[in-house]
Amino acid sequence: MKPFYITTPIYYVNDKPHIGHAYTSLACDMIARFKRLDGFDVKFLTGTDEHGQKIEKAAAAKGISPQDFVDEISQSFRNLSTILNLTNDDFIRTTEPRHKQAAQHLWNQLVASGNIYLGEYAGWYAVRDEAFYQEDELIDGKAPTGAEVEWIKESSYFFKLSAWAEPLLEYYANHPEAIQPESRRNEVLRFIEGGLKDLSISRRTLKWGVPVPGDSDHVMYVWLDALTNYLSALGYPSDGYQKYWDQAIHMVGKDIIRFHSVYWPAFLMAAGITPPKTVFAHGWWTVEGEKMSKSLGNAIDPVEMVDTYGADAFRYFLLRDLSFGQDGDFSKVTFINRLNTDLANAYGNLCQRVLSFIYKNADATIPTPGEFMPEDKALMAMPKALLPNLRSAIDNFHLHRYGETIWQIIGEGNRYVDAQKPWSLKKEDPVRMATVLYTLCELIRQIAVLTQPILPLASAKILAILSQEKSDFSALEVALKPGLKIDEPQPLFAKYV
């Protein structure tokens, strides 16, 4: 089994999860599920980033210790994995001993390679972003992200980032797949070509962080600390971490592309480690045409969405409605229309009308077919024939095309039902009715196998009704057995107004 490694960004625990966190996690989960079904040895990682000045201040404001503060918020992200029905194999916290040991080892490797030196930092720092900014990057006295900045002057360790501009450009020239989509790749290349300055990678006035090895007066810069999670979860520096690392895919929001595609690969190359295979930066969500903000109180709570509409419905909308990689807008009207049109009226209706008819009119048994007509064979061949296109959609991060492609076949299935009219065939031609119903059961079974990455709960229900145990993609090669009893089907998806 070929190894495959996919990660969410490590979520910062300064607030509860929102739609942006859910979106990234669900995208990773969809890809991880597909790869497992396609025979890969998958490792899917998520977790929480728990150090930095922002955490220290937030904990002080609540009158509790930083550790108590991060324990509470981190748990909300761990709970989200369950609520969203994620299949992550690990959940890493940067306050764990395994992570601290890995981060300090990486630091020592950077020291040994001559890429760290002690100096003094004087410049602008945004606590909200946990990031340093140059004077020419400020916009109206604020960070490019809009965050407030403060002037900091203190003793600091520096990473020789300036020495890695040419190696980074050479690496990206030889590995065009390393930054995606192309718009983000171009953004990163322009930033590197503009010249890189050495990066402050420690703080002396901050105490809540990973201590710098050999100098406990300093803690590691939160991004050097946090990014190391992708290695620490693999057991770095112990032997064996390379098995998955060579296939690493980082899924991130576009706001943190610089950290993942400039700083992180430079740290890695300086330590003698190959950069991740791909960093994919997706877009942001707005809500009803407006940017999400605390002041507007318009953030979409993924927990409330799942409670109201179900995990599959929320998942389907996020991964189907927006062209992956671009910005998108969450509109309740669009959300409801998508659920009703695609799930209830198309997929749900196909399954319910066929399986209910068999349950009531065919002794709740998958019929034994007669001779297949060309239209029967063509319909049953459609889902399996989609697999190469679905692989391409996953491998090229065209996640929205996954559902789009399958729903074309669902439409064909509904048109086939209307054309064949099995209810009329019951008296006119029972053998033909049996063949039509078998054809539709086989179609539904194959669709349920293919929809597992995007609708895992509904797919499992359909496969259970059809008494199917094998559900990876090899199941597409084994035809449905006639004579199997089916359970009474219940509507898969609700309709909303």
C-alpha positions as CSV (number, residue, x, y, z in Angstrom):
1,M,0.0,0.0,0.0
2,K,1.4,3.3,-1.1
3,P,1.7,5.8,1.8
4,F,-0.3,9.1,1.7
5,Y,-0.1,11.9,4.2
6,I,-2.5,14.8,4.5
7,T,-2.7,17.5,7.1
8,T,-5.0,20.3,8.1
9,P,-3.3,23.5,9.4
10,I,-2.7,23.3,13.1
11,Y,-5.6,25.4,14.4
12,Y,-4.8,28.2,16.8
13,V,-6.8,27.9,20.0
14,N,-7.7,31.5,20.6
15,D,-11.4,30.9,19.8
16,K,-14.0,28.2,19.1
17,P,-14.1,26.5,15.7
18,H,-15.9,28.2,12.8
19,I,-16.8,27.4,9.2
20,G,-13.3,28.0,8.0
21,H,-11.9,25.3,10.3
22,A,-14.7,22.9,9.3
23,Y,-14.1,23.6,5.5
24,T,-10.4,22.7,5.7
25,S,-10.9,19.7,7.8
26,L,-13.7,18.3,5.6
27,A,-11.6,18.8,2.5
28,C,-8.8,16.8,4.0
29,D,-11.2,14.1,5.3
30,M,-12.8,13.8,1.8
31,I,-9.3,13.2,0.3
32,A,-8.2,10.9,3.0
33,R,-11.4,8.8,2.7
34,F,-11.0,8.5,-1.1
35,K,-7.4,7.5,-0.8
36,R,-8.2,4.7,1.7
37,L,-10.9,3.4,-0.5
38,D,-8.5,3.5,-3.4
39,G,-6.0,1.3,-1.6
40,F,-3.6,3.8,0.0
41,D,-2.0,3.7,3.4
42,V,-3.3,7.0,4.7
43,K,-2.3,9.1,7.6
44,F,-4.6,12.1,8.2
45,L,-3.5,14.7,10.8
46,T,-5.2,17.6,12.5
47,G,-4.5,19.3,15.8
48,T,-4.1,22.6,17.7
49,D,-1.4,25.3,18.0
50,E,-1.3,26.3,21.7
51,H,1.6,28.7,22.2
52,G,2.3,32.4,21.7
53,Q,1.6,35.8,23.0
54,K,-2.1,35.8,22.0
55,I,-2.7,32.7,24.2
56,E,-0.8,34.2,27.1
57,K,-2.8,37.4,27.0
58,A,-6.2,35.6,26.5
59,A,-5.5,33.3,29.5
60,A,-4.4,36.3,31.7
61,A,-7.7,38.1,30.8
62,K,-9.7,35.1,32.0
63,G,-7.6,34.7,35.1
64,I,-6.5,31.2,34.4
65,S,-3.2,29.5,33.4
66,P,-2.3,29.3,29.7
67,Q,-2.4,25.5,30.0
68,D,-5.9,25.5,31.4
69,F,-7.0,27.9,28.7
70,V,-5.6,25.8,25.8
71,D,-6.9,22.5,27.3
72,E,-10.4,23.9,27.1
73,I,-10.3,25.3,23.6
74,S,-8.3,22.4,22.2
75,Q,-11.0,20.0,23.3
76,S,-13.5,21.9,21.3
77,F,-11.5,21.2,18.2
78,R,-11.1,17.6,19.1
79,N,-14.9,17.4,19.6
80,L,-15.4,19.0,16.2
81,S,-13.6,16.0,14.6
82,T,-16.3,13.7,16.1
83,I,-19.2,16.1,15.2
84,L,-18.0,16.4,11.6
85,N,-17.4,12.6,11.3
86,L,-13.8,13.1,10.5
87,T,-11.4,10.1,10.1
88,N,-8.2,11.7,11.3
89,D,-5.6,9.2,12.5
90,D,-4.0,11.6,14.9
91,F,-4.7,14.8,16.8
92,I,-1.5,16.7,17.7
93,R,-1.1,19.4,20.4
94,T,1.9,21.6,20.5
95,T,1.9,21.4,24.3
96,E,2.5,17.6,24.1
97,P,6.0,16.3,25.1
98,R,6.4,14.5,21.8
99,H,6.0,17.8,19.9
100,K,8.2,19.8,22.2
101,Q,11.0,17.2,21.8
102,A,10.6,17.3,18.0
103,A,10.6,21.1,17.8
104,Q,13.8,21.4,19.9
105,H,15.5,18.7,17.8
106,L,14.7,20.7,14.7
107,W,16.1,23.8,16.3
108,N,19.3,22.0,17.1
109,Q,19.6,20.8,13.5
110,L,19.3,24.4,12.4
111,V,22.0,25.4,14.8
112,A,24.2,22.6,13.7
113,S,23.8,23.6,10.0
114,G,24.9,27.2,10.8
115,N,21.5,28.7,10.1
116,I,20.7,30.3,13.5
117,Y,22.5,33.2,15.1
118,L,21.8,35.5,18.1
119,G,21.1,39.2,17.4
120,E,18.6,41.9,18.3
121,Y,15.2,42.3,16.7
122,A,13.6,45.7,16.3
123,G,10.4,45.9,14.3
124,W,6.7,45.5,14.0
125,Y,4.9,42.5,15.4
126,A,1.2,41.6,15.1
127,V,0.0,39.6,18.1
128,R,-3.2,38.5,16.4
129,D,-1.2,37.0,13.5
130,E,1.8,36.0,15.6
131,A,3.9,37.4,12.8
132,F,6.6,40.0,12.1
133,Y,6.2,42.6,9.4
134,Q,8.5,45.0,7.7
135,E,7.8,48.7,7.6
136,D,7.0,48.6,3.9
137,E,4.4,45.9,4.4
138,L,2.2,48.0,6.7
139,I,-1.0,49.5,5.4
140,D,-2.2,52.5,7.2
141,G,-0.1,51.5,10.2
142,K,-1.5,48.0,10.4
143,A,-0.4,44.6,9.2
144,P,-1.6,43.5,5.7
145,T,-4.2,41.4,7.4
146,G,-5.6,44.4,9.3
147,A,-4.1,43.3,12.6
148,E,-2.8,45.9,15.0
149,V,1.0,46.0,15.3
150,E,3.4,46.9,18.0
151,W,7.0,47.9,18.0
152,I,9.3,45.3,19.6
153,K,12.9,45.6,20.4
154,E,14.6,42.7,22.1
155,S,17.3,40.1,22.0
156,S,16.4,37.4,19.5
157,Y,17.7,34.4,17.7
158,F,17.5,34.7,13.9
159,F,17.1,32.2,11.1
160,K,19.2,32.9,8.0
161,L,16.2,33.1,5.7
162,S,18.0,35.4,3.3
163,A,20.3,32.6,2.3
164,W,17.4,30.4,1.2
165,A,15.8,32.6,-1.5
166,E,17.7,31.0,-4.4
167,P,17.3,27.4,-3.2
168,L,13.6,28.0,-2.7
169,L,13.2,29.4,-6.2
170,E,15.2,26.5,-7.7
171,Y,13.1,24.0,-5.8
172,Y,9.8,25.5,-7.0
173,A,11.1,25.6,-10.5
174,N,11.7,21.9,-10.4
175,H,8.5,21.1,-8.4
176,P,5.6,23.1,-9.9
177,E,3.2,21.0,-7.9
178,A,4.6,22.1,-4.6
179,I,2.4,25.2,-4.3
180,Q,-1.2,25.2,-5.5
181,P,-3.3,26.7,-6.9
182,E,-1.3,28.6,-9.5
183,S,-2.4,32.0,-8.1
184,R,-0.9,31.2,-4.7
185,R,2.2,29.8,-6.3
186,N,2.7,33.1,-8.2
187,E,2.1,35.1,-5.0
188,V,4.8,33.1,-3.2
189,L,7.3,33.4,-6.0
190,R,6.8,37.1,-6.2
191,F,7.4,37.4,-2.4
192,I,10.7,35.3,-2.6
193,E,11.9,37.2,-5.7
194,G,11.4,40.5,-3.8
195,G,14.2,39.4,-1.4
196,L,14.1,37.5,1.9
197,K,15.3,39.0,5.2
198,D,16.5,37.0,8.1
199,L,13.7,35.9,10.4
200,S,13.4,36.4,14.1
201,I,12.6,33.0,15.6
202,S,12.6,33.5,19.3
203,R,11.0,35.8,21.9
204,R,12.6,36.8,25.2
205,T,9.6,38.7,26.7
206,L,7.3,35.8,26.1
207,K,7.2,32.7,28.4
208,W,4.4,30.6,27.0
209,G,6.2,28.6,24.4
210,V,8.8,25.9,23.7
211,P,12.1,26.8,25.4
212,V,15.0,27.4,23.1
213,P,17.5,24.5,23.7
214,G,20.4,25.7,25.8
215,D,18.9,29.2,26.4
216,S,15.8,29.1,28.6
217,D,15.5,32.9,28.5
218,H,14.1,32.5,25.0
219,V,11.1,30.6,23.7
220,M,10.8,29.5,20.1
221,Y,8.9,31.7,17.6
222,V,5.4,30.3,17.5
223,W,5.4,29.5,13.8
224,L,8.7,27.5,13.9
225,D,7.2,25.7,16.9
226,A,3.8,25.1,15.3
227,L,4.9,24.0,11.8
228,T,7.0,21.3,13.3
229,N,3.8,19.5,14.2
230,Y,3.7,17.9,10.8
231,L,6.9,16.1,11.7
232,S,6.3,15.5,15.4
233,A,3.1,13.6,14.6
234,L,5.2,11.2,12.4
235,G,7.6,10.4,15.3
236,Y,10.4,12.8,14.1
237,P,13.3,12.6,14.7
238,S,13.0,8.8,15.1
239,D,13.6,6.6,12.1
240,G,10.5,5.9,10.0
241,Y,8.9,9.4,9.8
242,Q,10.1,9.6,6.2
243,K,7.6,6.9,5.1
244,Y,4.7,9.3,5.2
245,W,6.7,12.6,5.0
246,D,7.7,12.1,1.3
247,Q,4.0,12.2,0.4
248,A,3.0,15.1,2.7
249,I,0.2,17.4,1.5
250,H,-0.6,20.5,3.7
251,M,-4.1,21.9,3.3
252,V,-4.1,25.6,4.5
253,G,-6.1,28.8,4.2
254,K,-4.6,31.4,1.8
255,D,-3.8,33.7,4.7
256,I,-1.0,31.4,5.9
257,I,0.5,30.4,2.6
258,R,3.7,32.4,3.3
259,F,4.4,30.5,6.5
260,H,3.9,27.2,4.8
261,S,5.6,27.9,1.5
262,V,8.5,30.2,2.4
263,Y,9.4,29.8,6.1
264,W,8.6,26.1,6.5
265,P,10.4,24.7,3.4
266,A,13.4,26.9,4.3
267,F,13.5,25.5,7.8
268,L,13.3,22.0,6.4
269,M,16.0,22.4,3.7
270,A,18.3,24.0,6.3
271,A,17.8,20.9,8.4
272,G,18.4,18.5,5.5
273,I,14.7,17.5,5.1
274,T,12.8,17.6,1.9
275,P,9.9,20.1,1.7
276,P,6.3,18.9,1.7
277,K,5.1,17.4,-1.6
278,T,2.3,20.0,-1.9
279,V,0.9,23.0,-0.1
280,F,-2.6,23.8,-1.3
281,A,-4.1,27.1,-0.1
282,H,-7.9,27.4,-0.4
283,G,-10.0,30.5,-0.3
284,W,-12.1,32.1,2.4
285,W,-15.8,32.0,3.2
286,T,-17.9,35.1,3.5
287,V,-21.5,35.0,4.9
288,E,-24.4,36.5,3.0
289,G,-21.9,38.6,1.1
290,E,-20.1,40.0,4.2
291,K,-16.8,39.1,5.9
292,M,-17.2,37.0,9.0
293,S,-16.5,39.0,12.1
294,K,-17.1,39.1,15.8
295,S,-18.6,42.5,15.6
296,L,-21.2,41.4,13.1
297,G,-21.8,38.2,14.9
298,N,-22.3,36.4,11.6
299,A,-19.8,33.5,12.0
300,I,-21.3,30.1,11.0
301,D,-21.0,27.6,13.8
302,P,-20.3,24.2,12.4
303,V,-21.7,22.5,15.5
304,E,-25.1,24.2,15.1
305,M,-25.1,23.4,11.3
306,V,-24.6,19.7,12.0
307,D,-27.2,19.7,14.8
308,T,-29.7,21.3,12.4
309,Y,-29.0,19.7,9.0
310,G,-26.8,16.7,9.7
311,A,-23.1,16.2,9.1
312,D,-23.5,14.8,5.5
313,A,-25.6,17.8,4.4
314,F,-23.2,20.4,5.8
315,R,-20.3,18.5,4.3
316,Y,-21.9,18.1,0.9
317,F,-22.6,21.8,0.6
318,L,-19.1,23.0,1.5
319,L,-17.4,20.5,-0.8
320,R,-19.8,20.8,-3.7
321,D,-20.9,24.4,-4.0
322,L,-17.6,26.2,-4.1
323,S,-14.8,25.8,-6.7
324,F,-12.1,24.5,-4.4
325,G,-9.3,27.1,-4.0
326,Q,-11.5,30.1,-4.6
327,D,-13.3,32.3,-2.2
328,G,-17.0,31.6,-1.6
329,D,-20.1,33.0,0.1
330,F,-22.3,31.1,2.5
331,S,-25.9,31.9,1.8
332,K,-28.7,30.1,3.6
333,V,-30.9,30.2,0.6
334,T,-28.2,28.7,-1.6
335,F,-27.5,26.1,1.1
336,I,-31.2,25.0,1.4
337,N,-31.6,24.9,-2.4
338,R,-28.5,22.7,-2.8
339,L,-29.7,20.3,-0.1
340,N,-33.2,20.1,-1.6
341,T,-32.2,19.8,-5.2
342,D,-29.2,17.5,-5.0
343,L,-29.8,15.5,-1.9
344,A,-33.5,15.2,-1.4
345,N,-34.9,15.5,-4.9
346,A,-32.1,13.8,-6.9
347,Y,-30.1,11.2,-4.9
348,G,-32.6,10.7,-2.1
349,N,-35.5,10.3,-4.5
350,L,-33.7,7.8,-6.7
351,C,-32.8,5.6,-3.7
352,Q,-36.2,5.9,-2.1
353,R,-38.4,5.3,-5.1
354,V,-36.4,2.2,-6.2
355,L,-35.8,0.6,-2.9
356,S,-39.3,1.2,-1.5
357,F,-40.7,-0.3,-4.7
358,I,-38.6,-3.4,-4.3
359,Y,-39.5,-3.7,-0.6
360,K,-43.2,-3.4,-1.3
361,N,-43.5,-5.1,-4.7
362,A,-40.6,-7.6,-5.0
363,D,-40.7,-9.3,-1.6
364,A,-38.0,-7.0,-0.2
365,T,-35.5,-9.0,-2.3
366,I,-33.1,-7.9,-5.0
367,P,-34.6,-9.4,-8.1
368,T,-33.0,-11.9,-10.4
369,P,-32.5,-10.2,-13.7
370,G,-33.4,-11.5,-17.1
371,E,-31.6,-10.5,-20.3
372,F,-30.0,-7.1,-20.1
373,M,-30.8,-4.6,-22.8
374,P,-28.2,-2.1,-24.1
375,E,-29.6,0.7,-22.0
376,D,-29.3,-1.5,-18.8
377,K,-25.7,-2.3,-19.5
378,A,-24.8,1.3,-20.3
379,L,-26.4,2.5,-17.1
380,M,-24.6,-0.1,-14.9
381,A,-21.3,0.7,-16.5
382,M,-21.5,4.4,-15.8
383,P,-20.4,4.7,-12.2
384,K,-17.3,2.4,-12.4
385,A,-16.2,4.3,-15.5
386,L,-16.2,7.5,-13.5
387,L,-13.4,6.3,-11.2
388,P,-10.5,7.7,-13.3
389,N,-12.2,11.1,-13.5
390,L,-12.8,11.1,-9.7
391,R,-9.2,10.2,-9.1
392,S,-8.2,13.2,-11.2
393,A,-10.6,15.5,-9.3
394,I,-9.0,14.4,-6.0
395,D,-5.4,14.5,-7.1
396,N,-5.8,17.9,-8.7
397,F,-7.8,19.3,-5.8
398,H,-10.9,19.9,-7.9
399,L,-13.1,18.7,-5.1
400,H,-16.3,20.4,-6.2
401,R,-16.1,18.3,-9.5
402,Y,-16.4,15.1,-7.5
403,G,-20.0,15.6,-6.6
404,E,-20.8,17.4,-9.9
405,T,-19.6,14.3,-11.8
406,I,-21.5,11.7,-9.7
407,W,-24.7,13.7,-9.8
408,Q,-24.8,13.5,-13.6
409,I,-25.1,9.7,-13.2
410,I,-27.8,10.2,-10.5
411,G,-29.7,12.2,-13.0
412,E,-29.3,9.4,-15.6
413,G,-30.7,7.0,-13.0
414,N,-33.8,9.1,-12.4
415,R,-34.4,9.4,-16.1
416,Y,-34.0,5.7,-16.5
417,V,-36.7,5.0,-13.9
418,D,-39.1,7.4,-15.6
419,A,-38.4,5.8,-19.0
420,Q,-38.7,2.2,-17.9
421,K,-41.7,2.6,-15.6
422,P,-41.2,-0.5,-13.4
423,W,-44.6,0.1,-11.8
424,S,-46.2,-0.6,-15.2
425,L,-44.0,-3.6,-15.9
426,K,-45.2,-5.4,-12.8
427,K,-48.2,-6.8,-14.7
428,E,-47.1,-6.2,-18.3
429,D,-43.7,-7.9,-18.1
430,P,-42.5,-9.1,-14.6
431,V,-39.2,-10.4,-16.0
432,R,-38.4,-7.1,-17.5
433,M,-39.4,-5.4,-14.3
434,A,-36.9,-7.6,-12.4
435,T,-34.2,-6.7,-14.8
436,V,-34.9,-3.0,-14.5
437,L,-35.0,-3.1,-10.7
438,Y,-31.7,-5.1,-10.6
439,T,-30.1,-2.6,-12.9
440,L,-31.2,0.2,-10.6
441,C,-30.0,-1.6,-7.5
442,E,-26.6,-2.1,-9.1
443,L,-26.5,1.5,-10.1
444,I,-27.4,2.7,-6.6
445,R,-24.8,0.3,-5.0
446,Q,-22.0,1.6,-7.2
447,I,-23.0,5.2,-6.6
448,A,-23.0,4.6,-2.8
449,V,-19.5,3.2,-3.1
450,L,-18.3,6.3,-4.9
451,T,-20.2,8.8,-2.7
452,Q,-18.5,7.6,0.5
453,P,-15.9,10.4,0.5
454,I,-18.5,13.1,0.2
455,L,-21.5,11.5,1.9
456,P,-20.1,8.9,4.3
457,L,-23.1,8.4,6.5
458,A,-25.7,8.2,3.8
459,S,-23.5,5.9,1.7
460,A,-23.1,3.6,4.7
461,K,-26.9,3.4,5.1
462,I,-27.5,2.6,1.5
463,L,-24.9,-0.1,1.4
464,A,-26.3,-1.6,4.6
465,I,-29.8,-1.7,3.1
466,L,-28.4,-3.6,0.2
467,S,-26.6,-6.0,2.6
468,Q,-23.1,-4.9,1.2
469,E,-20.1,-5.3,3.5
470,K,-17.2,-4.6,1.1
471,S,-17.1,-0.9,0.3
472,D,-13.7,0.0,-1.0
473,F,-13.4,0.7,-4.7
474,S,-12.6,-2.9,-5.5
475,A,-16.3,-3.5,-4.8
476,L,-17.0,-1.9,-8.1
477,E,-15.7,-4.9,-9.8
478,V,-18.1,-7.4,-8.1
479,A,-21.7,-7.3,-9.3
480,L,-24.6,-7.3,-6.8
481,K,-25.9,-10.7,-6.0
482,P,-29.6,-11.3,-6.7
483,G,-31.8,-12.8,-3.9
484,L,-30.4,-10.6,-1.1
485,K,-33.0,-9.3,1.3
486,I,-33.1,-5.5,1.8
487,D,-34.2,-3.6,4.8
488,E,-37.1,-1.2,4.7
489,P,-35.6,2.0,3.3
490,Q,-36.1,5.3,5.1
491,P,-35.7,8.7,3.5
492,L,-32.0,9.6,3.4
493,F,-32.3,13.4,3.3
494,A,-34.9,15.8,4.7
495,K,-36.4,18.7,2.6
496,Y,-36.1,22.2,4.0
497,V,-38.0,25.4,3.4
